[in-house]
Amino acid sequence: MSAANARWLNEVQWDEHGLVPVIAQEAGSGDVLMFAWMNREALQRTAETGEAVYWSRSRRKLWHKGEESGHVQKVVEIRVDCDNDVVLLKVEQQGGIACHTGRHSCFFQKYLAEGRWEVVEPVVKDPQEIYK
């Protein structure tokens, strides 16, 4: 990649660990599917391949979304917020499952006034069947 082509990556406000927070939103429905992190290489690969690649903080390595589950995220659009410190991916979620729990979205729990969380989205596919 030439220096001119890398300029857009230089405009991202990376944190002290070289990461930027990322929101994955389903392009068709507008549903927020998940939150993750990217380093420079992950964002570059995402742009080059058209599929979401994240940085796994727990595994300390690049993570091509769907590499194990097959639930790849096809990137429709990449946006950055007004401060250039949050990335928004508009994606087409393959298989309809974004969460490792087998649900459509990672945001499947809703706060109730009684001071508790309630699961409000069903499991689409048993994770034991997804991750063998």
C-alpha positions as CSV (number, residue, x, y, z in Angstrom):
1,M,0.0,0.0,0.0
2,S,1.4,3.4,-1.0
3,A,1.7,6.2,1.5
4,A,-1.1,8.1,-0.3
5,N,-3.4,5.1,0.0
6,A,-2.7,4.8,3.7
7,R,-3.7,8.4,4.5
8,W,-7.3,7.4,5.4
9,L,-5.9,5.0,8.0
10,N,-3.7,7.8,9.5
11,E,-6.8,9.9,10.0
12,V,-8.3,7.3,12.4
13,Q,-7.7,8.2,16.1
14,W,-6.2,5.0,17.4
15,D,-6.1,4.6,21.2
16,E,-2.9,4.1,23.3
17,H,-3.0,0.4,22.3
18,G,-3.4,1.1,18.6
19,L,-7.0,0.1,18.6
20,V,-10.3,1.7,17.6
21,P,-13.8,0.6,18.8
22,V,-16.1,-0.8,16.0
23,I,-19.8,-1.2,15.8
24,A,-21.2,-3.7,13.4
25,Q,-24.7,-2.7,12.1
26,E,-26.8,-4.8,9.9
27,A,-27.2,-2.8,6.6
28,G,-30.8,-4.0,5.9
29,S,-32.5,-3.8,9.3
30,G,-30.3,-1.3,11.1
31,D,-29.9,-3.7,14.0
32,V,-26.7,-3.3,16.0
33,L,-25.1,-6.7,15.8
34,M,-21.9,-6.4,17.9
35,F,-19.2,-4.3,19.3
36,A,-15.5,-5.1,18.7
37,W,-12.0,-3.6,18.2
38,M,-9.8,-3.2,15.2
39,N,-6.1,-2.4,14.9
40,R,-4.7,-0.7,11.8
41,E,-4.1,-4.1,10.0
42,A,-7.7,-5.3,10.7
43,L,-9.2,-2.1,9.3
44,Q,-7.0,-2.3,6.3
45,R,-7.8,-6.0,5.6
46,T,-11.5,-5.2,6.1
47,A,-11.4,-2.5,3.4
48,E,-9.3,-4.7,1.1
49,T,-11.3,-7.9,1.4
50,G,-14.8,-6.6,1.9
51,E,-15.3,-8.8,5.0
52,A,-15.0,-7.8,8.6
53,V,-11.7,-8.5,10.3
54,Y,-11.3,-7.5,14.0
55,W,-8.6,-7.6,16.6
56,S,-9.3,-10.1,19.4
57,R,-8.0,-8.6,22.6
58,S,-8.3,-11.9,24.5
59,R,-6.5,-13.9,21.9
60,R,-4.2,-11.0,20.9
61,K,-4.5,-11.7,17.1
62,L,-6.5,-10.8,14.1
63,W,-9.9,-12.4,13.9
64,H,-11.7,-12.8,10.6
65,K,-15.4,-12.8,11.7
66,G,-16.9,-16.1,10.8
67,E,-13.6,-18.0,10.4
68,E,-14.9,-20.7,12.8
69,S,-18.6,-20.3,12.6
70,G,-19.0,-19.5,8.9
71,H,-21.0,-16.4,9.9
72,V,-19.0,-13.9,7.9
73,Q,-19.9,-10.2,7.8
74,K,-19.9,-8.8,4.2
75,V,-19.0,-5.1,4.5
76,V,-21.4,-2.8,2.7
77,E,-20.0,0.5,4.0
78,I,-17.3,1.7,6.4
79,R,-17.9,4.9,8.3
80,V,-16.0,6.8,11.0
81,D,-17.7,9.2,13.6
82,C,-17.1,12.9,13.8
83,D,-14.0,12.5,16.0
84,N,-12.6,9.8,13.9
85,D,-12.4,7.5,17.0
86,V,-15.2,5.0,16.4
87,V,-15.7,2.9,13.3
88,L,-19.2,1.9,12.0
89,L,-19.4,-1.1,9.7
90,K,-22.6,-1.6,7.8
91,V,-22.7,-5.3,7.1
92,E,-24.7,-8.1,5.6
93,Q,-24.5,-10.8,8.3
94,Q,-24.1,-14.2,6.7
95,G,-26.2,-16.9,8.3
96,G,-28.2,-14.4,10.3
97,I,-26.1,-15.0,13.4
98,A,-23.5,-12.5,14.7
99,C,-23.2,-13.6,18.4
100,H,-21.2,-16.5,19.7
101,T,-24.3,-17.5,21.7
102,G,-26.1,-18.4,18.5
103,R,-28.2,-15.2,18.4
104,H,-28.8,-12.7,15.7
105,S,-27.2,-9.9,17.8
106,C,-24.9,-9.7,20.8
107,F,-27.3,-7.2,22.3
108,F,-30.0,-9.7,23.3
109,Q,-30.5,-8.6,26.9
110,K,-32.8,-5.8,27.9
111,Y,-32.9,-3.9,31.2
112,L,-36.1,-4.0,33.0
113,A,-37.3,-1.4,35.6
114,E,-37.3,-4.1,38.3
115,G,-33.5,-3.9,38.2
116,R,-32.7,-7.0,36.2
117,W,-31.8,-8.1,32.7
118,E,-34.1,-10.2,30.5
119,V,-33.2,-12.2,27.4
120,V,-35.3,-10.8,24.6
121,E,-33.9,-12.5,21.5
122,P,-34.0,-16.3,20.9
123,V,-31.1,-18.5,20.1
124,V,-31.2,-19.0,16.3
125,K,-28.7,-22.0,16.4
126,D,-27.2,-23.9,19.3
127,P,-23.6,-22.7,19.7
128,Q,-22.5,-26.4,20.2
129,E,-23.6,-27.0,16.6
130,I,-21.8,-23.9,15.4
131,Y,-18.4,-24.3,17.2
132,K,-17.3,-28.0,17.0
